[in-house]
């Protein structure tokens, strides 16, 4: 892979990060799009594998993966969790 492509992919990934209380994090739905997964159910398999790798490396899964729902606005002021 060309260096320019790698640099651009890294920038795109870093630009999609969120920061809260000095902690940088990414939302799985954003990473799903960056990695070109069109279906959430397929990306969930990737997340599960990442959690297993985290555990096998001696890391606490809860320190690296947090289950959250991202709310999207719906008509008439309602919200829907995804």
N, C-alpha and C positions, 0 to 999 in steps of 0.2 A: 504494500500500500504506500502511496506517495506521502512524503512528509507533510505536504500542504493539506492533504485530506485528513490526516491524523490530527494536525493542529486545529483544523476547522471543527472536526467532530468533538475534540476536547473542549473547545470554546463553547460549542453548542451545549454540551453537557454541563459545564460550569455555569453558563448563563441561565440554566433552568433551575439552579439551586435556590432554595429559600433560606433565610436566616431569621432565627428567633432567639432572643436572649443570648446572642453570640454563638449559637449553635447552627451549623450549616446542615441542611437536609434536603432530600429530594422526595417528591411525591411519585408513587409507583405509576400512576396514570400518565404522568409526564414522561417517565422513562420508557413506558410502554410505547409511546409514540416515537420517541427518539430511536428506539431499536426496531421500529417498523412492525410491531406486533399489532395486527388489526383486531384480534379478539382477546378480550380480557381473560377468558378462561385459559387460553394458551399461555398468556403471560404469567398467570398464577402458578403454573408449573415451574417457570423460571424462578419465581420468588421462593417457592418451596425448596428448590435445589440450592438456592443461595442461603436459605436458613440452615439447611443441612450442612453445607460447607462451613458456615459460621460456627455451628455447634462442634463440628469435627476439629476445627482449629482451636477449640478451647475458649471461644468467645460466648458470652451470654447473648442469646438471640434477642432478648428484650432490650439490650443495650444498642442494638442496631436496626431493629424492625419494630415499628409501632403501628398497630392497627388503627387507622383513622378513616373517616368518611369525609369526602369532599362534597360540599353541598353546592348544587347548581340551582340558579333561580328558575322558577317556573312561572307560568302566567298567573296573574292575580295575587302575586306576592308569596306564593308557596315556595318551598324548597324541596329538592329531591336529593337524597344521598346516593353517591356512586362510589 
